[in-house]
Amino acid sequence: MVTNEGSIAEGLMDVASDDVELLTGQKPMTARELAKNYSYIWENHVTNWKDIR
């Protein structure tokens, strides 16, 4: 954990990659898009993965 935080602080994990798009065929979502698209999960108290759309 400590070394991960140190690496992040030093910018060693700041690497641009297109791996998500290559693997999924879709551009990755931003954190804002993810929160917007899946906010219904906590708004509706979804507790089962089968109810995720």
N, C-alpha and C positions, 0 to 999 in steps of 0.2 A: 504494500500500500504506500509506504513512504517513498519508495523509489518511483512509483507511478506518479505521485504528486510532484515529485522533484522533476521528473521528465516533462510533465505538462507545464510546470512553471518555467522551465528552460526552453520551451517551445519545441521539444523533440518529437512531440506527437502531432504537430501542426503540419500534416502531410495531406496534400490534395490527392484524391484517388477517384477513379471512376469504377471501382470494383462493384458497388451496389448496382449501378446501371448495367454493367456487363453481366452480372449474375441474374438479375431480375428482369432486365429489359425495360426498366422504368427508372426515371430520375428519382433520387432520394428526396424524401419530404424534409422540409425544415421543421424545427421543433414547434414553431407556430402552427404550421399546417397539420402536424400530427395532433397537437392539442385540440385544434378546431374540429378535425375530422372524427376524433374519438371522444370528445367531451361528453357525449351521451352516456358513456360507460359510467362515469361517476355521477352524472346528473340523474340517471335512472337507476343507480345502484346495481349495475349489472355484476353478478357474482359468478356466472358460469360462462366459460369460453364459448359455448354453443350459441350464446345470445349476442356474440360480437358479430357485427356485419361488416 
